[in-house]
């Protein structure tokens, strides 16, 4: 199947794929049938409509998936869209463990892809939730009380940076680990830097 919309980088990706090769090939043919442009972004086959990302193919140990960038806006009539983690706000996956599942779902997949294209044409955007509901870990709060400048610096960070720190500080089960994370990051916060800057 040669098609003018096929991207050589995706051919290369498929040639190298050790796992999910047949699944990727089937997904690719379905997506290309929907008149999308095949690109290669973030090391994965990515399909766009008028330069807007629509779906991405990716694989994990247990499954491969089609990731819908604005999946949260789809009707999901079949209840098959999966939110990867509770922190993912816009994207949703449809997961597969074998090529047969993809073959059986071809019509549904196309319907979801066409719906996503309509979402793009309509200019719909996912309304991202603000960082309300993020609980400041006690260890961070204690430091804020101790060093008011730290609290001021933290509040001056962008909501995304605040969120990244809070999630990072809240992760460990043990208080002393949480405390040590807070202490290691204090200077970065005071410098107005994010966790990954």
Number of C-alpha atoms within 10 A of each C-alpha: 4 5 8 7 12 17 16 12 16 20 13 10 17 19 10 10 13 8 14 21 17 14 22 23 15 16 20 21 14 18 25 16 10 16 13 23 20 23 19 16 13 7 10 16 22 24 24 16 17 11 10 14 20 26 27 23 21 18 19 11 8 8 15 22 22 25 22 25 19 21 26 20 18 16 12 14 9 8 8 12 21 17 17 12 8 6 8 11 17 16 19 24 22 19 20 17 16 13 18 13 12 20 14 10 12 17 12 15 19 16 13 20 22 17 17 24 22 13 17 17 12 9 8 12 12 13 10 9 8 10 11 8 7 12 12 15 17 14 19 22 15 11 17 16 11 11 11 11 14 21 17 13 17 23 14 14 17 12 14 13 20 20 20 14 22 18 16 14 23 23 13 13 9 9 14 11 15 19 19 13 19 22 14 10 16 18 12 16 24 16 13 18 17 18 16 8 7
